[in-house]
Amino acid sequence: MADKYYLGLDQGTTGCTAILYNDRWQLVARGYKELTQIYPQAGWVEHDAMEIWDTVLYSVQEALDKTHAQAADIRCIGIDNEGESVVVWDKYTGRPIYNAIVWQDRRTARYSDSLAETYGEMVREKTGLMIDSYFSATKIKWILDNVDSARDLMKNGRLLAGTMDTWLVWKMTHGRVHVTDASTASRTMLLNIHSGDWDDDIMALLDIDRSLMPEICNSAALYGYTDPMDFLGVRIPISGLLVDQQAALFGQACITPGTIKTTYGTGCFMLMNTGDAPVYSPNGILTTVAWQLGGKKTFALDGGIYITGAAVQWLRDGLKIINKASETAPMAYSLKDNGGVYFVPAFSGLAAPHWDSYARGMIVGLTGGTTREHIVRATLESTAYQVKDILDVMEKDSGVSITMLRCDGGATANEFLMQFQSDILGIPLEIPEIAETTSLGAAYMAALGIGDFTSIEEIGGTWKLARHLEPRMSEDERQSLLHNWHRAVERSKHWEEN
């Protein structure tokens, strides 16, 4: 009998990763396809939604080819997605009416600011989020307002909108299923986290018809089956949906209140499980749905950093001072310290806890002795500093003392970054055997959705530790570095307005 595999699809900002796990929850094969980043003008970021669909098909086939498996060997599919990115399409033609607008996009920043002056508290209370161009809501409004005939098509019931999970499930099922899960819905700024439904007041404020929006479902459920005509010639259950960072929280087995993880990717995202009650932060950390199972929500506190791994990508593609990310750790280790150089990578503003859309990237402390190694080291250190800022606020607002952090994502392979992270936090780090915890969390959800797990506690028992790191830095050195980092951050703020 052929092996059966759980497929975890990680639809990310820079590409799609498809991972096959066996029934012992070992990573068997990985497929990946990079996604084109589209920058129509400064501060705008888009994806071609049809290309996203192609990256899914490609990456799944690549994973299957690597293990000589057939698509029919996939037991079920779990999908995690890049979150707030959104697309609007014509349900009759199946074509998007505009490119997907990516979570990093800032085109609605000024409109969001004006909205926040009047409606900020109302939206915060209902959704757990602050009004910001980061979220899907104002992106949908922008498409409806700026694409010819869009509002006429909406009024005629022809348009559908959705985050990337919604789009992919719709494509996989040949347009039969239009759904999202509660965790992704909570990233749109349109979900009332108390009622669990789209909020009529916010929808009316933005002039978005309910007919556009998908059905909000549990994070583990049998949503439908792939259509053989569209998806590799097979009919497979689609049974797990999560937004990417919540998928990583689940994949890290952070299933009890107070447990916390940080995912290092294009950006960097820290989530803390807060249990069955939403915790509100007065300091810029977001309240979000972690997942919904059996109609019951688990909540989380969420601190996001826009640019971390993307800054290393910039060193490679923009500055061209490295050839690949793996060079950065040896370069950083070649120096005894950072040489007084600090890099604030605010390419598209600063997220939590600053929420400044007008901050811009800044490298300070340059002297005639500064080398490319100093720039590389400052780039890696900037990730760790930003994580520290979020952890401090999360600890304060939750009232929970954080004594250990679980870390995942591609950058956990960087030994310099992980040790410096432990040093600057002053707490141990745990890194799992499977660093791709977003796809793992999606696959776990899918298995739960078809009944292969009977409880989330059973899932927790499959988590395995790979590395444990302890801090080595003195408190004096830590405080000195943080003091200078915060000086640099202050200089980057409100830059675009000046």
C-alpha positions as CSV (number, residue, x, y, z in Angstrom):
1,M,0.0,0.0,0.0
2,A,1.3,3.4,-0.9
3,D,2.2,5.9,1.8
4,K,-0.3,8.6,2.5
5,Y,0.8,12.2,3.0
6,Y,-0.5,15.3,4.7
7,L,0.1,18.4,2.5
8,G,0.8,21.7,4.2
9,L,0.6,24.6,1.7
10,D,2.4,27.7,2.9
11,Q,1.3,30.5,0.5
12,G,3.7,33.2,1.5
13,T,4.6,36.7,0.4
14,T,7.7,35.8,-1.6
15,G,6.6,32.3,-2.9
16,C,4.6,29.2,-2.2
17,T,6.0,26.2,-0.3
18,A,4.4,22.8,-0.4
19,I,5.5,20.3,2.1
20,L,4.5,16.6,2.4
21,Y,4.5,15.0,5.9
22,N,4.2,11.3,6.5
23,D,2.0,9.8,9.2
24,R,4.9,10.0,11.7
25,W,4.9,13.8,11.1
26,Q,8.3,13.8,9.5
27,L,9.0,16.2,6.6
28,V,9.3,14.0,3.5
29,A,9.5,16.5,0.6
30,R,9.4,20.2,-0.1
31,G,8.5,22.1,-3.2
32,Y,8.9,25.8,-3.7
33,K,8.1,28.4,-6.4
34,E,9.1,32.1,-6.0
35,L,6.5,34.7,-6.6
36,T,7.0,38.0,-8.6
37,Q,6.9,41.1,-6.5
38,I,5.2,44.0,-8.3
39,Y,5.9,47.6,-7.3
40,P,3.8,49.9,-9.5
41,Q,4.9,53.0,-7.5
42,A,6.5,53.9,-4.2
43,G,4.8,52.2,-1.3
44,W,2.6,50.0,-3.5
45,V,3.1,46.2,-3.5
46,E,1.1,43.8,-5.6
47,H,1.0,40.1,-6.7
48,D,-0.6,38.6,-9.7
49,A,-3.3,36.3,-8.2
50,M,-3.2,34.0,-11.2
51,E,0.6,33.6,-10.7
52,I,-0.1,32.7,-7.1
53,W,-2.3,29.9,-8.3
54,D,0.4,28.7,-10.7
55,T,3.0,28.7,-7.8
56,V,0.7,26.4,-5.8
57,L,0.4,23.9,-8.6
58,Y,4.1,24.0,-9.4
59,S,5.3,23.6,-5.7
60,V,2.9,20.7,-5.0
61,Q,4.1,18.9,-8.1
62,E,7.7,19.5,-7.2
63,A,7.2,18.0,-3.8
64,L,5.5,15.0,-5.2
65,D,8.2,14.5,-7.8
66,K,10.9,14.6,-5.1
67,T,9.4,11.7,-3.2
68,H,8.1,9.8,-6.3
69,A,4.5,10.1,-5.0
70,Q,1.3,10.6,-6.8
71,A,-1.2,13.3,-6.1
72,A,-3.7,10.6,-5.1
73,D,-1.3,9.8,-2.2
74,I,-2.2,13.1,-0.5
75,R,-4.6,12.4,2.3
76,C,-5.8,16.0,2.9
77,I,-4.7,19.6,2.3
78,G,-4.1,22.3,4.9
79,I,-3.5,25.9,3.6
80,D,-1.9,28.8,5.4
81,N,-1.8,32.2,3.7
82,E,0.1,35.5,3.8
83,G,-2.7,37.1,5.8
84,E,-4.0,40.6,4.9
85,S,-3.2,40.5,1.1
86,V,-6.5,40.5,-0.8
87,V,-7.9,40.0,-4.3
88,V,-11.3,40.8,-5.9
89,W,-12.4,38.7,-8.8
90,D,-15.3,38.2,-11.2
91,K,-17.0,35.0,-10.3
92,Y,-18.3,34.5,-13.8
93,T,-15.0,34.9,-15.6
94,G,-12.8,33.6,-12.7
95,R,-10.4,36.5,-13.3
96,P,-9.2,39.1,-10.8
97,I,-10.3,42.6,-11.7
98,Y,-7.0,43.9,-10.3
99,N,-3.8,42.5,-8.9
100,A,-3.8,41.2,-5.4
101,I,-2.8,44.1,-3.0
102,V,-0.2,42.8,-0.6
103,W,-0.2,43.3,3.2
104,Q,2.9,45.5,2.9
105,D,1.2,48.0,0.6
106,R,0.8,51.5,2.0
107,R,-1.4,53.2,-0.7
108,T,-4.3,53.6,1.7
109,A,-2.2,55.0,4.6
110,R,-3.5,58.5,4.4
111,Y,-7.1,57.4,4.0
112,S,-6.7,55.0,7.0
113,D,-5.3,57.9,9.1
114,S,-8.3,60.0,8.4
115,L,-10.7,57.1,9.2
116,A,-8.9,56.4,12.4
117,E,-9.5,60.0,13.8
118,T,-13.3,59.3,13.8
119,Y,-13.7,55.6,13.9
120,G,-10.5,54.3,15.5
121,E,-12.0,53.3,18.9
122,M,-15.1,51.7,17.3
123,V,-13.0,49.5,15.0
124,R,-10.5,48.6,17.8
125,E,-13.3,47.4,20.0
126,K,-15.0,45.4,17.3
127,T,-12.0,43.9,15.5
128,G,-9.1,44.0,18.0
129,L,-7.2,45.9,15.3
130,M,-6.2,49.5,14.9
131,I,-7.2,51.1,11.6
132,D,-4.2,50.7,9.3
133,S,-3.5,50.2,5.6
134,Y,-1.8,46.9,6.6
135,F,-5.2,45.2,6.8
136,S,-7.5,44.0,4.0
137,A,-10.5,46.3,4.5
138,T,-9.1,49.5,3.0
139,K,-7.4,47.5,0.2
140,I,-10.8,46.1,-0.9
141,K,-12.3,49.6,-0.8
142,W,-9.5,50.9,-2.9
143,I,-10.1,48.3,-5.6
144,L,-13.8,49.0,-5.7
145,D,-13.2,52.7,-5.9
146,N,-10.5,52.7,-8.5
147,V,-11.2,49.9,-11.0
148,D,-13.7,50.8,-13.8
149,S,-17.1,49.3,-13.3
150,A,-16.1,47.5,-10.0
151,R,-19.0,48.9,-8.0
152,D,-21.5,48.1,-10.7
153,L,-20.2,44.6,-10.9
154,M,-20.5,44.4,-7.1
155,K,-24.1,45.6,-7.1
156,N,-24.9,43.0,-9.8
157,G,-23.5,40.3,-7.5
158,R,-20.7,39.3,-9.8
159,L,-17.7,40.1,-7.5
160,L,-16.1,38.0,-4.8
161,A,-13.3,39.1,-2.5
162,G,-11.0,37.2,-0.4
163,T,-7.6,36.7,1.2
164,M,-5.3,34.2,-0.5
165,D,-6.8,31.2,1.3
166,T,-10.2,32.1,-0.1
167,W,-8.8,32.5,-3.6
168,L,-7.0,29.2,-3.5
169,V,-9.9,27.2,-2.2
170,W,-12.2,28.8,-4.8
171,K,-9.7,27.8,-7.5
172,M,-9.1,24.3,-6.2
173,T,-12.8,23.6,-6.0
174,H,-13.7,25.0,-9.5
175,G,-15.5,28.0,-7.9
176,R,-17.8,25.8,-5.7
177,V,-16.5,26.9,-2.3
178,H,-16.0,30.5,-1.1
179,V,-14.7,30.4,2.5
180,T,-12.1,31.6,5.0
181,D,-11.4,30.7,8.6
182,A,-11.8,32.8,11.6
183,S,-8.1,33.5,12.1
184,T,-7.7,34.9,8.6
185,A,-11.0,36.8,8.8
186,S,-9.6,38.5,11.9
187,R,-6.8,40.0,9.8
188,T,-9.2,41.8,7.4
189,M,-10.4,44.6,9.9
190,L,-13.9,43.5,8.9
191,L,-14.5,40.6,11.4
192,N,-16.3,41.4,14.7
193,I,-14.3,39.1,17.0
194,H,-17.2,39.0,19.5
195,S,-20.0,38.0,17.2
196,G,-17.7,35.9,14.9
197,D,-19.3,37.5,11.8
198,W,-18.5,40.3,9.3
199,D,-19.3,43.6,11.0
200,D,-22.2,45.5,9.3
201,D,-21.1,48.9,10.6
202,I,-17.6,48.7,9.2
203,M,-18.8,47.1,6.0
204,A,-21.2,50.1,5.5
205,L,-18.5,52.6,6.5
206,L,-16.3,51.3,3.6
207,D,-19.2,50.6,1.3
208,I,-18.4,46.9,0.9
209,D,-21.3,44.6,0.2
210,R,-21.6,41.4,2.3
211,S,-22.1,39.5,-1.0
212,L,-18.4,39.9,-1.7
213,M,-17.3,38.2,1.5
214,P,-16.6,34.5,2.1
215,E,-18.3,32.3,4.7
216,I,-16.3,32.3,8.0
217,C,-15.6,28.7,9.1
218,N,-13.7,26.8,11.8
219,S,-10.0,26.4,11.2
220,A,-10.3,22.7,10.9
221,A,-13.3,21.4,8.8
222,L,-14.1,19.7,5.6
223,Y,-14.6,22.7,3.3
224,G,-14.8,20.7,0.1
225,Y,-12.7,18.7,-2.3
226,T,-10.2,19.6,-5.1
227,D,-11.7,19.4,-8.5
228,P,-9.7,16.9,-10.7
229,M,-10.1,19.3,-13.7
230,D,-8.2,22.1,-11.8
231,F,-5.9,20.4,-9.3
232,L,-3.6,17.6,-10.5
233,G,-6.3,15.3,-11.7
234,V,-7.4,14.3,-8.2
235,R,-10.2,14.8,-5.6
236,I,-8.6,15.5,-2.2
237,P,-10.2,16.9,1.0
238,I,-9.4,20.5,1.9
239,S,-9.7,20.4,5.6
240,G,-7.4,23.0,7.3
241,L,-7.2,26.8,6.9
242,L,-5.2,29.3,9.0
243,V,-3.4,32.6,8.5
244,D,0.3,32.0,8.4
245,Q,1.4,33.3,11.8
246,Q,-1.4,31.5,13.6
247,A,-0.4,28.4,11.7
248,A,3.1,28.8,13.0
249,L,1.7,29.2,16.6
250,F,-0.2,25.9,16.1
251,G,2.7,24.2,14.4
252,Q,4.9,25.2,17.4
253,A,2.4,23.5,19.7
254,C,1.7,26.7,21.5
255,I,-1.7,25.5,22.5
256,T,-1.9,26.6,26.1
257,P,-2.3,30.3,27.3
258,G,1.0,32.1,27.8
259,T,3.0,30.1,25.2
260,I,4.7,32.2,22.6
261,K,6.5,31.9,19.3
262,T,8.3,34.1,16.8
263,T,8.5,33.3,13.1
264,Y,11.4,34.7,11.0
265,G,10.4,35.2,7.4
266,T,10.0,38.2,5.1
267,G,8.8,40.0,8.1
268,C,8.9,38.8,11.7
269,F,5.8,37.9,13.7
270,M,5.4,37.1,17.4
271,L,2.2,35.6,18.7
272,M,1.2,34.7,22.3
273,N,-1.7,32.3,23.0
274,T,-4.1,34.2,25.4
275,G,-6.8,31.5,25.6
276,D,-10.5,31.9,25.2
277,A,-10.6,35.6,25.9
278,P,-9.3,38.5,23.8
279,V,-6.6,40.6,25.6
280,Y,-6.4,44.2,24.5
281,S,-3.0,46.0,24.4
282,P,-2.8,49.8,25.0
283,N,0.7,49.8,23.4
284,G,0.1,48.8,19.8
285,I,0.1,45.0,20.0
286,L,-2.9,43.5,18.1
287,T,-5.6,41.3,19.4
288,T,-6.4,38.5,17.0
289,V,-8.1,35.1,16.6
290,A,-5.5,32.3,16.9
291,W,-7.9,29.6,15.6
292,Q,-11.5,28.5,15.9
293,L,-12.4,24.9,16.6
294,G,-15.9,23.6,17.1
295,G,-17.2,27.2,17.0
296,K,-15.0,28.2,19.9
297,K,-12.3,30.8,19.4
298,T,-8.8,30.8,20.9
299,F,-7.2,34.3,20.9
300,A,-3.7,35.6,20.6
301,L,-1.7,38.8,21.0
302,D,0.2,39.6,17.8
303,G,3.2,41.8,17.2
304,G,4.4,42.1,13.6
305,I,7.6,43.5,12.1
306,Y,7.4,44.4,8.4
307,I,11.0,43.9,7.3
308,T,13.5,41.3,8.6
309,G,14.3,38.6,6.1
310,A,13.4,41.1,3.4
311,A,16.3,43.3,4.6
312,V,18.7,40.4,4.0
313,Q,17.1,40.0,0.5
314,W,17.8,43.7,-0.1
315,L,21.5,43.2,0.8
316,R,21.6,40.6,-1.9
317,D,19.4,42.2,-4.6
318,G,19.5,45.9,-3.8
319,L,23.0,46.6,-2.5
320,K,24.5,43.5,-4.0
321,I,26.9,43.1,-1.1
322,I,26.1,39.4,-0.5
323,N,25.4,36.6,-2.9
324,K,23.3,34.5,-0.6
325,A,21.8,34.7,2.9
326,S,24.0,32.0,4.2
327,E,27.0,34.3,3.9
328,T,25.7,36.7,6.5
329,A,26.5,34.7,9.7
330,P,30.2,34.2,8.9
331,M,30.4,37.9,7.9
332,A,28.8,39.0,11.2
333,Y,31.0,36.7,13.2
334,S,34.2,38.1,11.6
335,L,33.7,41.4,13.6
336,K,34.2,41.8,17.3
337,D,31.2,44.1,17.5
338,N,28.8,46.2,15.4
339,G,31.2,49.1,15.1
340,G,28.5,51.5,16.3
341,V,26.4,50.8,13.1
342,Y,22.6,50.5,13.5
343,F,20.2,49.8,10.7
344,V,16.4,50.5,11.0
345,P,14.8,48.6,8.1
346,A,11.7,50.7,7.9
347,F,11.3,50.3,4.1
348,S,7.5,50.5,4.3
349,G,7.0,52.1,7.7
350,L,7.2,50.6,11.2
351,A,4.7,48.1,12.6
352,A,4.2,47.2,16.3
353,P,4.7,48.8,18.7
354,H,5.3,52.1,16.7
355,W,2.7,52.0,13.9
356,D,4.3,54.7,11.9
357,S,3.5,54.4,8.2
358,Y,5.8,57.4,7.5
359,A,9.0,56.0,9.0
360,R,11.7,55.1,6.5
361,G,14.9,52.9,6.5
362,M,18.0,54.4,8.0
363,I,21.6,53.3,8.6
364,V,23.3,55.4,11.3
365,G,26.7,55.4,12.9
366,L,28.7,55.2,9.7
367,T,32.4,56.1,9.8
368,G,35.3,55.8,7.4
369,G,36.0,52.4,9.1
370,T,32.6,51.0,8.3
371,T,32.7,47.9,6.0
372,R,30.1,45.8,4.3
373,E,30.5,43.3,7.2
374,H,29.3,46.0,9.5
375,I,26.2,46.7,7.3
376,V,25.4,42.9,7.2
377,R,25.8,42.6,11.0
378,A,23.6,45.6,11.6
379,T,21.0,44.1,9.4
380,L,20.9,40.8,11.4
381,E,21.0,42.7,14.7
382,S,18.0,44.8,13.6
383,T,15.8,41.8,13.5
384,A,16.7,40.8,17.1
385,Y,16.2,44.4,18.4
386,Q,12.7,44.6,16.8
387,V,11.7,41.3,18.4
388,K,12.9,42.5,21.7
389,D,10.8,45.7,21.5
390,I,7.7,43.6,20.8
391,L,8.4,41.0,23.5
392,D,8.7,43.8,26.1
393,V,5.4,45.3,25.2
394,M,3.7,41.9,25.0
395,E,5.0,40.9,28.5
396,K,3.8,44.2,29.9
397,D,0.3,44.1,28.3
398,S,-0.4,40.5,29.0
399,G,0.9,40.5,32.5
400,V,2.8,37.2,31.7
401,S,6.5,36.9,32.4
402,I,8.0,35.4,29.3
403,T,10.8,33.0,30.2
404,M,11.3,31.1,26.9
405,L,10.6,31.8,23.2
406,R,10.0,29.2,20.5
407,C,11.5,30.3,17.1
408,D,10.8,29.1,13.6
409,G,11.2,30.2,10.0
410,G,14.1,30.2,7.6
411,A,16.4,32.6,9.5
412,T,16.6,30.2,12.5
413,A,19.3,28.5,10.4
414,N,21.4,31.7,11.0
415,E,23.6,30.9,14.1
416,F,24.7,34.5,14.6
417,L,21.1,35.8,14.6
418,M,19.7,33.2,16.9
419,Q,22.5,33.6,19.5
420,F,22.3,37.4,19.3
421,Q,18.5,37.1,19.7
422,S,18.8,35.0,22.9
423,D,21.5,37.5,24.1
424,I,19.4,40.6,23.5
425,L,16.2,39.0,25.0
426,G,18.1,37.6,28.0
427,I,16.0,34.4,27.8
428,P,16.5,30.9,26.2
429,L,15.3,30.0,22.7
430,E,13.8,26.7,21.5
431,I,14.1,25.8,17.8
432,P,12.1,22.8,16.6
433,E,13.2,20.0,14.3
434,I,10.9,21.2,11.6
435,A,11.6,24.9,11.0
436,E,8.7,25.2,8.5
437,T,6.1,25.4,11.2
438,T,3.6,27.4,9.2
439,S,3.0,24.6,6.7
440,L,3.2,22.1,9.6
441,G,0.5,24.0,11.5
442,A,-1.7,24.0,8.3
443,A,-1.1,20.2,7.9
444,Y,-1.9,19.6,11.6
445,M,-5.2,21.5,11.1
446,A,-6.0,19.5,8.0
447,A,-5.4,16.2,9.9
448,L,-7.7,17.5,12.7
449,G,-10.3,18.5,10.1
450,I,-10.6,14.9,8.8
451,G,-10.5,13.3,12.2
452,D,-6.9,11.9,12.1
453,F,-6.3,13.8,15.4
454,T,-8.9,13.7,18.1
455,S,-7.6,16.7,20.1
456,I,-5.1,19.5,19.9
457,E,-3.3,18.0,22.9
458,E,-2.6,15.0,20.8
459,I,-1.0,17.3,18.2
460,G,1.2,18.9,21.0
461,G,2.8,15.5,21.6
462,T,4.3,15.4,18.1
463,W,6.5,18.6,18.6
464,K,10.3,17.9,18.6
465,L,13.1,20.1,19.8
466,A,16.2,20.5,17.6
467,R,18.3,23.3,19.4
468,H,18.2,25.1,22.7
469,L,20.1,28.4,23.1
470,E,21.0,30.3,26.2
471,P,21.9,34.0,26.5
472,R,25.6,34.9,27.0
473,M,25.6,38.7,27.0
474,S,26.0,40.9,30.1
475,E,23.1,43.1,31.2
476,D,25.3,46.2,30.7
477,E,26.1,45.4,27.1
478,R,22.5,44.5,26.4
479,Q,21.2,47.8,27.7
480,S,23.9,49.8,25.9
481,L,23.0,48.2,22.5
482,L,19.3,48.7,23.1
483,H,19.8,52.4,24.1
484,N,21.5,53.1,20.8
485,W,19.0,51.1,18.8
486,H,16.2,53.1,20.2
487,R,18.0,56.4,19.3
488,A,18.2,55.1,15.7
489,V,14.5,54.2,15.6
490,E,13.5,57.7,16.8
491,R,15.5,59.2,13.9
492,S,13.7,57.1,11.3
493,K,10.2,58.0,12.5
494,H,7.9,60.4,10.4
495,W,10.6,60.7,7.9
496,E,8.4,60.9,4.8
497,E,6.4,63.8,6.3
498,N,9.4,66.0,6.8
